[in-house]
Amino acid sequence: MLTPRYYKMRRYYAVLGTSVFFVAIFSMYLLLDQAASGPGINSQLQEGELSVLEAKLQNLEESLAKNRDTINQIRDTVKSLAEGKNQPVVQMNQQPNQVNIHVPEHRDTAMDYGDAVKYNGVAASVDKDECTFGDTPSGTSADVKMLDVFDLVKFDNPDGGSWKQGFEITYNTQQWEREPLQVFLVPHSHNDPGWIKTFEVYFRDQTQHILNNAVVKLLEDRKRRFIWAEISYFSRWWEAIDMAKKKQVIELISRGQLEIVSGGWVMPDEANTHYYAMLDQMIEGHTWLDAHLGVKPRSGWAIDPFGHSPTMAYLSERAGINAILIQRVHYSIKKYLASVKKLEFMWRQNWDHGSSTDMFCHMMPFYSYDVPHTCGPDPRVCCQFDFKRLPGGRVSCPWKLPPVPITDTNVASKAEILLDQYRKKSQLYKTNVLLIPLGDDFRYDKIIEWDQQFSNYGKLFDYMNSNPRMNVKAQFGTLSEYFDAVWRSTGSEPGSKPNGFPTLGGDFFTYSDREDHYWSGYFTSRPFYKNLDRVLESNLRAAEIVYSLAMATAKRHTIPGFNGLTEMERLVKARRQMGLFQHHDGITGTGKDVVVIDYGQRMLEGINEAKRVIRNSAQFLMMTQKDNYKEEVVFFDLDEKRASHDAMSEKTVISLSDQPTKVVIINSLAQERQEMVLLLVSSSNVEVMDWQGNIVTSQSNLVWTGSDSSLETFFELVFVAELPGLGMRTYSIRDLGTHESPEHSQSRVTILNAGEQDTLVRGSFHVFKESNAYGDFSIENAFISAEFTGTNGLLKSITTKADSKRTSISLDFVMYGTRNTKDKSGAYLFLPDGEAKTITEGLKPVIRLIRGRLLSEVHVTFDHVFHCVRLAKSPGADGTALEISNIVDIRSQKNKEIVMRIKTDIQNIDKSFYTDLNGFQIQRRKTLSKLPLQANVYPMPAMSYIEDGMSRLTLHTAQALGVASLQTGWLDVFLDRKLEQDDNRGLQQGVKDNKRTPNLFKLLLERRGADATQTTSTVPTGYPSLLSHTVSQTLNNPLITLPTLMDADIVTEFAPLTQQLSCDVHLLNLRHLHDMREGESVPGDGALLLLHRLGFDCKYPATTLTCSTNQGQVTLGDLFTEDNVQIEEATVTSLTMMYEKGQVQLSEALYIEPMEIKAYRLKFH
Ligand SMILES: [Zn+2]
């Protein structure tokens, strides 16, 4: 609805606008004059361009009457002034009189439309005190700093003898005379929830038998033990077993014979996973365990993830886990830590200024978690103690020394041999307590194996224990029994730091298991699904939040219509499909093709279920008459659809008429957002109204089907939406038919290198084809100007307008091949054939240059990449960064890996660069010349940056990929890999199921404040700026747009927060809590609120942010507007709700320390 006030102002602006316009023309003349005479003018403004400018002016004069856009723009400015939005004037280098000119029907590449949307100088207000955390160097207090270890270790791989990657271990037998060696043999079975077989097929063929057998064989003897990690399988099995067996399971757990370790839905990958999903799968597992078994896992078990992240240690610590175990660490690092007896340490977060995050960690010392590599240093010996490999079975020992059954005659000698291995292994640790895992992948599926292991070890242990000369006490144990014994032996409390144990800071990437075989390929393998996973994550997160708000609102107003059972079941499905994919053969891209398809289908189901929850919950929240809500009456469409799991998403096309069609836009972040919205609509001449009835500036673009062909049935529509934290607003769009709106404009398209000179008319669009390139060109907004090379259309530099400084940033696509030797790259390994080669050299691709008042784009098509760079003229955070999206297609290639390379003149010292760990924290990296190229590639789940004394360039990503910085000023990001062969890590196939794969990035160039000094290169961590955090969060949690299918009676706005949260408090989740009623889950009246206080770097300004910071304070009672959501009570809990830590006074301000995640169980009134 247009308000009368609006009409009145409109007339006023028209008059004012016209007069200002003449002034504008005059000042253009002045500018031109200066340019022609002044020697100091930008060298880019060459004479040729001046004549273009001149021609333009002429044209402008001729089309004076038509030139409404300029008027509109001036009117916008006046309007915002009239509305009191006259914030401190921009510090951008705009001349007061400079006007941006819209020349709709003239071919033009040299000029952009300029700043259709003005930046009004907004920036977050940050108190100086709040900079202390980010400014204080941390990560230096740990005894063992992983960056130093990387400097120290030679990585020379000499032959270590029987322990090939280690050293000869000797011992003195007297050391056990006073205190015997205490051995815990821990039977385990590693069950991948999908790898060679799918989850269901593994369950059917192996896992159910393993668990069934465990119950039978454990009940036979109280001395027996078994541990289990993956709750996806355990819960699947639980559903299938009868009551009697369930009781037996609970009995075994209470006796301590069966221990649940970690207790996550899966054993997640730690490289590619985002902490949102890492934590969510942990919550899903822990809450399942609590509801069905009353179990709280105490120890973490991660024997197979391909490298380890401190984020996992942090989440485990704050979930209430006492100790964790890790295995896949670079063999040279293991050897070093073993040599100084530091394989057990307190793992400290690099950002921790104290010691509160310290997590007891046990690192296994040898090559693998199988039996040959767990009993001691010599696999030839240890293999003989894997009694599944007794002759006649299906597995044997590759060292040709098979096990023999233990008998009265051989027990003495065999015990002696085994004890020697135990004793050697124990020399690598500080205590007299020794952990010996006994298991492998999908072990114990047959009864005979249980008997083989338990009876033979039973005989060995009976002999050892009854022989005082041996000074050993050996027993079957669980993981927690081992850890408890370690603490007992050191006289320390469970979970605490035993005296003399070291602290360690850092991470364990990039993993190598032998030679120069680095596992950096999986940071990128199957990138299509890494991207799909992030789509699922953002949809699930939004679904949780919107559904929790809907349930709270329904409760608040006692509306029975929205009971939410269907939605709750959908949420649970989506959670579990997402959780499953976090598995270390899921998101890693290391499963068989058939398994990848299974994950894909599951994720698509998860996405669709989450979208339905969002749609239905939003519908309820936006209905004017909420009492009328009926589950079966749906009046929102979904925002996008996918034809199949391996297809790219297709946005819903909104069919318009002359009557307004409503679109609801949802912001799942707890901060306000001003952001460009992109929709597909049936008309290219439209009018967009915001929730208050004001017409907003909009732009139409063509939808391209080929280099110069486009659709005529629907078009892209862009406009800037403004949304409250966690809120929704209704925007309306109508087809204007033949009418014109001053607020709407069409983009202008120039196709360069088109081979011919031509002007195409596409409806109301003009497409200018230029036979050749036009020379270098730029697109710009109020914040930056991005300059491109005219011949190939690739980014060349970025100029920040606040300081007029230009940074050379040139983009290219390069390719790696694989080695010509026996060992080649595969799903896990990256083994390149040398340095990458450019694939764009000498090419003159067709370039599409699209300029508009709100959005400008550059499209370039190369053989294997469609490359799009986009700059939004948005006053929000999205205006500060360049958006880069590619569609990669290397299906025609063999043994190739494609990389997007960004070369800059940023002088990063020591080739230091920064990558995130799980989107949670930043780790400094150093490209080391002593290591092969593939070792210098690191995981990038969320961002990577390089910086020098003046600038920081951050590449934000919307999917996990591998990244490297091989030369000073470079950032390489791996986009896809097609590999013909297996790389001998068990998968037994190459990676050839490539697809057309989308990827999405935001490139943010930031300048340091004047008082900032160069960071010291000894600090192992870093922090994104508040702006960078916002860019990352908006990229990973895009706005959701729900078009209405009918004329719906909906409200204009839902704004549940009393005010937006502080800039540095991220609402990680508002996760619905269900109740248990008679063993069944039913929708509850609460939610788990997860708040993460971000650590940030103050040196870079928080441009565009309307939020502020307040020492991490949150008052739960003041969080929500009472009309929508009322909290009845709140409890602080551990991260997965295993432990309650006391009631929260709702009126009291809670203080969250930087980097911490806090969990609050809320009950709604
Ligand atoms: Zn595994």
Boltz pocket constraint, residues with backbone or C-beta under 6 A from the ligand:
constraints:
  - pocket:
      binder: B
      contacts: [[A, 190], [A, 191], [A, 192], [A, 304], [A, 584], [A, 585]]
      max_distance: 6.0
